[in-house]
Amino acid sequence: MGEYAIRPLEDRTWGAFARLVEKHNGVWGGCWCTWFHAERYNAEAAAAEGAKAMKQRLVREGRAHAALVFDGDEAVGWCQYGTVEELPRIYHRKAWESGVVDPPDYRITCFFVDRDHRRNGVAAVALRGALDLIGAAGGGVVEGYPEDTGGERTKASLLYSTTRSMFEDAGFIYDRSKGTKHCVVRTTVPPTKSAGSGYS
């Protein structure tokens, strides 16, 4: 595996992000990684605007964040993150709310990896990149909601939130269960001056 680079999702990287989504026919049924955004609460308005247009608008407004993994000039994966206000929609939300004591500053909601780059560690690189970008933005408490697979092998394309073990390898601590197969993990990211960009 060569060296990957992390770049934030923004106007300058939108084209690469869009090419990756379109290569996979909109990933997960045309999602465009919008399901977790607050705007999706208004289903009628969301449908009228369209997922791609909504995502691009949120990126331009600075209200959609992701760490994009680049192999050369092409994006090959991402990790979406944002504040709770930016990404209020999560699966098993009632279970999460029943156990929350201190809401996090950021949450990590989903990952996607190009089918030609899976099982190469891209998701782990994306997670590390997201934590770097959060650190560059001031840091804080970060939550993830991975699948607790118990070590069993699972089809990579189904792991939109990846695995508990991958988060723990990145320094997250198990907090509690959420739903049947998912859990809450947390870490605290210190503030940094700038985000790292090179990963092997």
Summary of the structure (lengths in Angstrom):
residues: 200
radius of gyration: 15.8
end to end distance: 7.1
largest distance: 43.8
contacts: 624
relative contact order: 0.17
helix: 32%
strand: 26%
